[in-house]
Amino acid sequence: MVPRGLARRLGIDRDGDGIGDASEIKQGSNPADAGSIVLKPMGGLWYNPARSGHGIDLQFAGDVQFVTWYTYNDDGTPTWYQAVGPRSNPWTAELKRYTWNGSAAVASAVGLLTMNFTDAAHASFNWRLGTRSGSEAFEAQLGAYTPSNPNRNGTWYNAAEPGWGLSVYTGGATRVAIMYFYDGNRQPRWVLGQGSNAATERMSMLNYRGFCPDCTAIAPTSSAGGTVDFAFNGARAGNATTDVYTVTEPNAHWQRGPVAIEPLSIPVVHPSQY
């Protein structure tokens, strides 16, 4: 029993903004906030199931959306790009490639990235790198999961030395981390590891070789890539000690720490948690 005239609002449109609760959850807006009506993509890892092996980490800092694209060079070695811009649909931002000058990251514009979202978990991923371009269907890889508690999911970095960092995701008792850094020639590389969801752990990392963005998809291969030691303090603070390397330069280690790390992104919230 509810007061006359409130049945629709309380039953299927709790904030009374004219958009049904189910529609709002699907598009990523908040069904409990009448001011939240614009589609908001799900933060987290996105990929194309038909071309598994490369993908993106999509995150937000306020109303700014940023993407780290983990992919490969023409020779199959790992590389990464980043794009940053105000949240919108479609979303377009300049693609930048970063190198290391010995003490800081140096950005260079290399292309353009556009994402057209059909809902909070599906989009067309359209890229241009120089004279090359491509398009494929991407979806939120973690759309069916609920973040662990404490929720440490997101992009983490060392504020004292920006330019490298980690994409961290946990679900249940499992944590996945992708670390973006630089090799001995100061070129952008990444490694990936999987471990437990413990506050303190040493995670073994793997190098991957795969396919370039417009190459035929092949099954990636992996090899040892070092370790990352995590020591989290609650959900939004921690320390990391890194000793990672690439298969092409196993003697050129990216060693840091222990250094303080913190989220660069706002907390990742699954739509079902509204």
MOKA-V164256 format. One record per backbone hydrogen bond with DSSP energy under -0.5 kcal/mol. NH is the residue of the N-H (numbers start at 1). CO is the residue of the C=O. If there is no record, write none. Layout:
BEGIN
nh->NH co->CO
nh->NH co->CO
END
This chain:
BEGIN
nh->6 co->3
nh->10 co->6
nh->11 co->7
nh->12 co->8
nh->13 co->8
nh->13 co->9
nh->15 co->31
nh->16 co->13
nh->20 co->18
nh->21 co->12
nh->24 co->20
nh->25 co->21
nh->26 co->22
nh->27 co->23
nh->28 co->24
nh->28 co->25
nh->29 co->24
nh->31 co->29
nh->33 co->30
nh->36 co->33
nh->37 co->35
nh->40 co->27
nh->42 co->120
nh->44 co->58
nh->46 co->56
nh->47 co->139
nh->48 co->54
nh->49 co->47
nh->51 co->48
nh->52 co->49
nh->54 co->51
nh->55 co->70
nh->56 co->46
nh->57 co->68
nh->58 co->44
nh->58 co->56
nh->59 co->57
nh->59 co->66
nh->61 co->64
nh->64 co->61
nh->65 co->85
nh->66 co->59
nh->67 co->83
nh->68 co->57
nh->69 co->67
nh->69 co->81
nh->70 co->55
nh->70 co->68
nh->71 co->69
nh->71 co->79
nh->73 co->77
nh->76 co->73
nh->78 co->208
nh->79 co->71
nh->81 co->69
nh->82 co->96
nh->83 co->67
nh->84 co->94
nh->85 co->65
nh->87 co->63
nh->90 co->115
nh->91 co->115
nh->93 co->113
nh->95 co->111
nh->96 co->82
nh->97 co->108
nh->99 co->106
nh->100 co->186
nh->101 co->104
nh->105 co->162
nh->106 co->99
nh->108 co->97
nh->110 co->95
nh->111 co->95
nh->112 co->128
nh->113 co->93
nh->114 co->126
nh->115 co->91
nh->116 co->124
nh->117 co->115
nh->118 co->122
nh->119 co->122
nh->120 co->26
nh->122 co->119
nh->123 co->138
nh->124 co->116
nh->125 co->123
nh->125 co->136
nh->126 co->114
nh->126 co->124
nh->127 co->134
nh->128 co->112
nh->129 co->132
nh->130 co->110
nh->132 co->129
nh->134 co->127
nh->136 co->125
nh->138 co->123
nh->138 co->136
nh->139 co->47
nh->140 co->121
nh->141 co->45
nh->142 co->45
nh->143 co->140
nh->145 co->142
nh->148 co->170
nh->152 co->150
nh->154 co->168
nh->156 co->154
nh->156 co->166
nh->157 co->262
nh->158 co->164
nh->159 co->157
nh->161 co->158
nh->164 co->161
nh->165 co->180
nh->166 co->156
nh->167 co->178
nh->168 co->154
nh->168 co->166
nh->169 co->176
nh->171 co->174
nh->174 co->171
nh->175 co->195
nh->176 co->169
nh->177 co->193
nh->178 co->167
nh->179 co->191
nh->180 co->165
nh->180 co->178
nh->181 co->189
nh->183 co->187
nh->186 co->183
nh->189 co->181
nh->191 co->179
nh->192 co->206
nh->193 co->177
nh->194 co->204
nh->195 co->175
nh->197 co->173
nh->201 co->230
nh->203 co->201
nh->203 co->228
nh->204 co->202
nh->205 co->226
nh->206 co->192
nh->207 co->223
nh->209 co->221
nh->210 co->76
nh->213 co->72
nh->215 co->212
nh->221 co->209
nh->223 co->207
nh->225 co->205
nh->227 co->243
nh->228 co->203
nh->229 co->241
nh->230 co->201
nh->230 co->228
nh->231 co->239
nh->232 co->199
nh->233 co->237
nh->234 co->232
nh->238 co->261
nh->239 co->231
nh->240 co->259
nh->241 co->229
nh->242 co->256
nh->243 co->227
nh->244 co->254
nh->245 co->225
nh->246 co->249
nh->249 co->246
nh->252 co->249
nh->253 co->251
nh->254 co->244
nh->255 co->253
nh->256 co->242
nh->256 co->254
nh->259 co->240
nh->261 co->238
nh->262 co->157
nh->264 co->155
nh->265 co->155
nh->266 co->60
nh->268 co->153
nh->269 co->267
nh->273 co->270
nh->274 co->271
END
